Every structure is written in structure tokens, then in C-alpha cells.
Amino acid sequence: MKRRSFLTGLAGIVPASALLYSLSPEDEMTLRHIDNPKLPYEKKPTDWKGTPQRTDGTFQNLHHPFEASLFSVLKWKLAANPEAAAKKKDTRRLEVERLSLIKTSSKDAVIWLGHASYLIRLAGVTILIDPVWLENWAFKRFSALPFDPNELREVDYILLSHDHRDHCDEATLTLLGQLLPTATVLTGLNMSSLLQPWLPKNNIQEAGWYQSYDLPQSIRITFVPTRHWSKRGLFDTNQRLWGGFYLESQDRSIYFMGDSGDGPHFKQIAETLGPPDVALMGVGAFKPEWFMHPSHVSPSDAAKAFREMGAKTFVPMHFGTFDLGDERLLEPLDWLQANPAAVNHDLLVPVLGRDLLG
């Protein structure tokens, strides 16, 4: 994506002036806390009040109020990328293996499909996370999809972390609505009005942070906080809740970060739900760091968050498929491999289409 600003690119709109939005100190007094009264809290932090929402209906991060500055957007968009020459010469791409689609089985599996998209089987339950598979005007794929989406049949749940177009794609979800009409969609508060026209037959469950979805007893999935934001159009900034997922069975726990800047929420999640066995950590679209850091962690900050969570296995994601930042496509992986101690030597390098659990 050539010099398209991160904010406009992820929102999928063009007018940067529409991104002007800030939270003043006075607005802090207008906060309320909400949740979905139909869903439980299996576990929650001490003194948890609910998901913070302003009285204008917009959601807010736990520790870092969202601010978008037109000046910052233009400063990045108009500045020369110091890595432009290196990116132009760089032809390296992610390794891809053709995926033989998994069938219903008791064997757990975690399969990366590119960017933040995963196919997961946990305790016999099959799950898709953030499927974005069909190229559109906003995003060109730089890694091949390891399977034909039309082959999908046995999926129980589709998890959608937030409404940005590199995580929530209308064309992909419309196709899945046709292929998987019985799959239940699990997402954040206020997402249904966006998703239901694309998935007219699918049941949708919306959760606030730390709420668990209504699922079979074999697994538990909890919606957890991230430091991020949401937007699809001109006038819907932060009106839909963003987050990550914490998946649990009797034998295994998997943390899916979603999109997030650095913050205390990583440690809070682990203290509340436990250190995860597998942490799927976003590491890409992090340059320039002065601009990206409120929304995307760098590889080093992702490694720090991994250590803070006490997780066992670090799996990097959110790199190599879409060109969203100033860095080279595989630069985040290069950094992680050059600094093994940063993740306590527990880095698992993913290959698209390959089961990470072996």
C-alpha cells in the first residue's frame, strides 16, 4: 500500500480530515461501563466495572484514550520512507504450504492463513479468526492463501476482533455466510449491525471485555481488551468495540492479541485468565514507531508483552501478507530471530498452511 496512511487504510476510507477525533480531560467524566447482560463473566479483574464507553456511544481504551491527529497522518504520509529503497529491492516472501483442510477430530491444531487469520481446532471445535482472504481495493496480498475458501465446510465459530478492513472483510465474510450459514460469529459490542447483512443466516454474539461467550462446555472463549480503535466510514469512529480473544480447553489455552499498542492490559489479561500456552502476537505494521505505537506493538514490545504474560510459546502474526507499514514485509520476523532471548527462546516461526502444533 504506497504511502496510504495507516489510519485511512485500515478504516478503508480516504478523507484524512474525517479522522480528527480526540478525548479531552473533560470527556473522562462522561464515561460509563457497559457489557452484554446475556453473557457471563467467568473471570474478571478485581474491581472490574465493565467496558468503558463515553456517553456519546464511543468506546475507550482502558489506559490510553484514543487520539487521531490530522497533522500526524500528513506528517507520516508526506514524509520520505527511509526504508523505501530496501523495500523496493526486497523480494522475500512468507513460506506457504498447501493446506489439506482439517476434518472434525479430537486433535488440536493452529494453522496460520496469513496476516491475523487463523484456522484453529480446540477440543474438537473448529474456529476461524479474522478471515481476510479475497483481495480488495485497499489491500493486496503478498502471500498466497494456502487453501481454496470454497473447500471450507466444518467450522463452528467465526471470531472477529474488530471492524478494520484487514481483519473484517466484507467479501470474505459474505462468502463465508454462504458456505457456513450455521457457524456462530463471536465479536465485540455493537458489531452486529455491520456484520448481519453479510452473514444473514449466522447467529452473532457480542461481548464486552472479559465476557465469555455462550459456548459448549468443552471450550471457553473470552473477549479481552486491546489498545486500539475502530472505524469503517466517515462518522463511526470507535462506535464498535475492538479486542482480542482468549481460548481455553481443559488441556490448552491460546491468546490471540488482535491489534494492539503496548499497555498494562497484557499483564492484566494473564493475571485474570492465566498465562497462555500459545500467544499469537501481532508484530507488523510498526514503522514509523512514533506514529504506529498507539495501535500496533513493535516486535520488541510484543516480546515484552509476551514475557509479562508469562506465556509459553510466542507465535508472530500480522506481518508478511499486507504491506501496512514502512518496514520490509519480513523485518519483524528478522528481528525476532536475531533476538531469541527477547522471547526466552520460545519463538515458533509460523508457515502459512502448516499446523503449528505439529
KOLBA-954180 format. One record per residue (C-alpha): x, y negated, z; residue in three letters. Coordinates in steps of 0.05 Angstrom, whole numbers, padded with zeros to 5 digits, always signed. Each point is the difference from the previous one (the first is absolute). Layout:
N
XYZALA
...
***
This chain:
358
+00000+00000+00000MET
+00040-00060-00025LYS
+00001-00057+00051ARG
-00072+00011+00018ARG
-00006-00023+00071SER
-00010+00055+00051PHE
-00061-00033+00028LEU
-00036-00009-00066THR
+00024+00067-00027GLY
-00025+00042+00058LEU
-00065-00038+00005ALA
-00009+00009-00075GLY
-00018-00073-00013ILE
+00039-00056-00033VAL
-00014-00068+00031PRO
+00053-00009+00054ALA
-00037-00060+00027SER
-00055+00046+00023ALA
+00049+00032+00048LEU
+00004-00060+00046LEU
-00022+00026+00067TYR
+00026-00011+00070SER
-00018+00014+00072LEU
+00007-00060+00044SER
+00009+00004+00076PRO
-00072-00025+00008GLU
-00025+00060-00039ASP
+00029+00047+00052GLU
-00058-00021+00045MET
-00051+00026-00050THR
+00022+00073+00003LEU
-00048+00056+00016ARG
+00013+00075+00001HIS
-00041+00050-00040ILE
-00002+00073-00020ASP
-00047+00051-00032ASN
-00049+00020+00056PRO
-00012+00066-00036LYS
+00073+00023+00006LEU
+00038+00020+00064PRO
+00065-00021+00031TYR
+00034+00066+00016GLU
+00060-00039+00025LYS
+00012-00075+00004LYS
+00052-00047+00031PRO
-00009-00025+00070THR
-00046-00060+00003ASP
-00020+00009-00073TRP
-00058-00046-00017LYS
-00010+00019-00073GLY
+00022-00025-00068THR
+00011-00076+00000PRO
-00045-00039-00046GLN
-00011-00075-00007ARG
-00071-00026+00004THR
+00004-00016-00075ASP
+00003+00075-00012GLY
+00074+00006-00017THR
+00045+00050+00034PHE
+00065-00016+00035GLN
+00064+00037+00015ASN
+00013+00020+00072LEU
+00064-00040+00010HIS
+00014-00041-00062HIS
-00057-00044-00027PRO
-00002+00000-00076PHE
+00023-00062-00038GLU
+00007-00009-00075ALA
+00036-00061-00027SER
-00004-00023-00072LEU
+00068-00031+00009PHE
+00030+00067+00019SER
-00033+00035-00058VAL
+00027-00051-00050LEU
+00068+00000+00032LYS
+00007+00074-00012TRP
-00035+00002-00067LYS
+00041-00056-00030LEU
+00068+00019+00030ALA
+00050+00042-00038ALA
+00005+00071+00025ASN
+00073+00013+00019PRO
-00009+00073-00017GLU
-00033-00011-00068ALA
+00061+00022-00040ALA
+00009+00063+00042ALA
-00074+00017-00007LYS
+00003-00008-00075LYS
+00058+00049-00006LYS
-00029+00049+00050ASP
-00031+00061-00034THR
-00004+00046+00060ARG
-00069+00028+00016ARG
-00031+00046+00052LEU
+00006+00075-00008GLU
-00066+00031-00020VAL
-00022+00073+00003GLU
-00063+00025-00034ARG
-00051+00015+00055LEU
-00037+00065+00001SER
-00061-00024+00037LEU
-00009+00030+00068ILE
-00061+00042+00015LYS
-00037+00008+00065THR
+00050+00031+00048SER
+00021+00000+00072SER
+00070-00023-00019LYS
+00014-00074+00013ASP
+00028-00041-00058ALA
+00021-00073-00011VAL
+00009-00019-00073ILE
+00021-00069-00024TRP
-00036-00024-00063LEU
+00037-00066-00006GLY
+00000-00068+00036HIS
-00046+00011+00061ALA
-00042+00056-00029SER
+00001+00069+00033TYR
-00034+00067-00005LEU
-00001+00032+00069ILE
-00026+00065+00027ARG
-00006+00004+00076LEU
-00032+00058+00036ALA
-00035+00022-00064GLY
-00028-00070-00014VAL
+00021-00034-00065THR
+00011-00076+00000ILE
+00018-00053-00051LEU
+00030-00066+00024ILE
+00000-00065-00040ASP
-00006+00030-00070PRO
+00023-00048-00054VAL
+00014+00041-00062TRP
-00026-00036-00061LEU
+00039-00058-00028GLU
-00036-00067-00001ASN
+00016-00072-00020TRP
+00033-00014+00067ALA
+00045+00061+00009PHE
+00044+00041-00047LYS
+00023+00068+00026ARG
+00075+00012-00001PHE
-00009+00072+00024SER
-00043+00053-00033ALA
-00061+00026+00036LEU
+00018+00073+00016PRO
-00068+00029-00018PHE
-00063-00012-00040ASP
-00053-00033+00045PRO
-00054+00037-00038ASN
+00026+00065+00031GLU
-00021-00022+00070LEU
-00058+00037+00029ARG
+00010+00020+00073GLU
+00008-00065+00040VAL
-00035-00012+00066ASP
+00020-00072+00016TYR
+00025-00062-00037ILE
+00036-00049+00046LEU
+00006-00073-00021LEU
+00045-00044+00042SER
-00020-00069-00027HIS
-00027-00035-00061ASP
+00063-00022-00037HIS
+00003+00026-00071ARG
+00063+00041+00009ASP
-00037+00040+00053HIS
-00073-00005-00022CYS
-00010+00007-00075ASP
-00069-00006-00031GLU
+00015+00045-00060ALA
+00031+00055+00042THR
-00056-00002+00052LEU
-00054-00001-00053THR
+00031+00063-00030LEU
+00004+00033+00068LEU
-00073-00018+00014GLY
-00017+00042-00061GLN
+00048+00057+00015LEU
-00009+00003+00076LEU
-00071-00024+00016PRO
-00002+00039+00066THR
+00066-00027+00027ALA
-00009-00048+00060THR
+00037-00067-00004VAL
+00035-00023+00064LEU
+00020-00073+00003THR
-00003-00065+00040GLY
-00057-00046+00020LEU
-00038-00037-00055ASN
+00028+00042-00057MET
-00065+00034-00020SER
-00029-00056-00042SER
+00063+00001-00043LEU
+00006+00076-00006LEU
-00072+00025-00006GLN
-00012-00024-00072PRO
+00061+00041-00021TRP
-00017+00060+00043LEU
-00076-00001-00001PRO
-00009+00072+00025LYS
+00054+00001+00052ASN
-00011-00010+00074ASN
+00043-00056+00029ILE
+00022-00007+00072GLN
+00028-00067+00023GLU
+00043-00004+00063ALA
+00030-00055+00043GLY
+00071+00008+00025TRP
+00010+00060+00046TYR
-00068+00029-00017GLN
-00002+00073-00023SER
-00045+00023-00057TYR
-00056+00050+00006ASP
+00036+00063-00025LEU
+00002+00075+00013PRO
+00034+00021+00064GLN
+00060+00028-00037SER
+00030-00069-00013ILE
-00004-00071+00026ARG
+00014-00062-00042ILE
+00007-00067+00035THR
+00002-00068-00034PHE
+00059-00039+00029VAL
+00024-00073-00005PRO
+00050-00029-00049THR
+00027-00070-00009ARG
-00029-00018-00067HIS
-00060-00034-00034TRP
-00054+00013-00052SER
-00027-00033-00063LYS
-00031+00020-00067ARG
-00029-00065-00028GLY
-00001-00075+00010LEU
-00039-00006+00064PHE
+00007+00065+00039ASP
+00066-00008+00038THR
+00003+00047+00060ASN
-00074+00017-00003GLN
+00016+00075-00004ARG
+00041+00035+00053LEU
+00069+00028-00017TRP
+00037+00055+00038GLY
+00037+00067+00000GLY
-00020+00071+00019PHE
+00022+00048+00054TYR
-00018+00072-00019LEU
+00000+00056+00052GLU
-00012+00074+00002SER
+00016+00049+00056GLN
+00069+00012-00029ASP
+00021-00064-00035ARG
-00006-00076-00001SER
+00011-00045-00060ILE
+00004-00076+00002TYR
-00015-00039-00064PHE
+00024-00071+00007MET
-00038-00033-00056GLY
+00027-00070-00014ASP
+00029-00036+00060SER
+00049-00052+00022GLY
+00041+00012+00063ASP
-00033-00007+00068GLY
-00016+00031+00068PRO
-00057+00041-00028HIS
+00047+00057-00021PHE
+00020+00013+00072LYS
-00072-00010+00023GLN
-00025+00053-00048ILE
+00051+00051+00025ALA
-00015-00016+00073GLU
-00074+00009-00013THR
-00002+00060-00046LEU
+00068+00031+00010GLY
+00064+00002-00041PRO
-00018+00028-00069PRO
+00034+00061-00029ASP
+00002-00031-00069VAL
+00002-00075-00013ALA
-00017-00024-00071LEU
+00034-00068+00001MET
-00006-00055-00052GLY
+00069-00027-00020VAL
-00009-00035-00067GLY
-00021-00069-00025ALA
+00043-00031+00055PHE
+00040-00052-00038LYS
+00005-00058+00008PRO
-00004+00015+00074GLU
-00015-00071+00020TRP
-00065+00005-00039PHE
-00018+00074+00004MET
+00014+00015+00074HIS
-00069-00018+00027PRO
-00032+00052-00046SER
+00053+00053-00016HIS
+00055+00027+00044VAL
+00070+00007-00028SER
+00034+00068+00002PRO
+00038-00021+00062SER
-00062-00025+00035ASP
-00037+00063-00020ALA
+00057+00041+00031ALA
-00005-00042+00063LYS
-00075+00012+00004ALA
+00011+00075-00011PHE
+00048+00001+00060ARG
-00048-00041+00043GLU
-00055+00051-00015MET
+00044+00059+00019GLY
-00021+00035-00064ALA
+00034+00063-00023LYS
+00005-00005-00076THR
+00006-00064-00042PHE
-00032+00003-00069VAL
+00008-00064-00042PRO
-00055-00023-00046MET
-00025-00064-00035HIS
+00060-00004-00047PHE
+00020+00024-00069GLY
-00069+00002-00033THR
-00021-00073-00006PHE
+00046-00060-00007ASP
-00026-00046+00054LEU
+00062-00034+00029GLY
+00067-00029-00020ASP
+00039+00064+00018GLU
+00018+00056-00048ARG
-00051+00057-00001LEU
+00042+00050+00040LEU
+00038-00050+00042GLU
-00040+00017+00064PRO
+00019+00073-00006LEU
+00073-00019-00014ASP
+00002-00039+00065TRP
-00031+00057+00041LEU
+00049+00051-00029GLN
+00059-00046+00013ALA
-00021-00010+00073ASN
-00020+00069+00026PRO
+00009-00019+00072ALA
-00055-00053-00007ALA
-00052+00056-00001VAL
+00039+00048+00045ASN
+00018+00043-00060HIS
-00073+00020-00006ASP
-00012-00028-00070LEU
-00040+00044-00047LEU
+00009-00023-00073VAL
-00067+00010-00036PRO
-00007+00026-00071VAL
-00065-00015-00035LEU
-00042+00062-00006GLY
+00041+00041+00050ARG
-00027+00024+00067ASP
+00041-00036+00052LEU
-00015+00054+00052LEU
+00030+00053-00045GLY
***
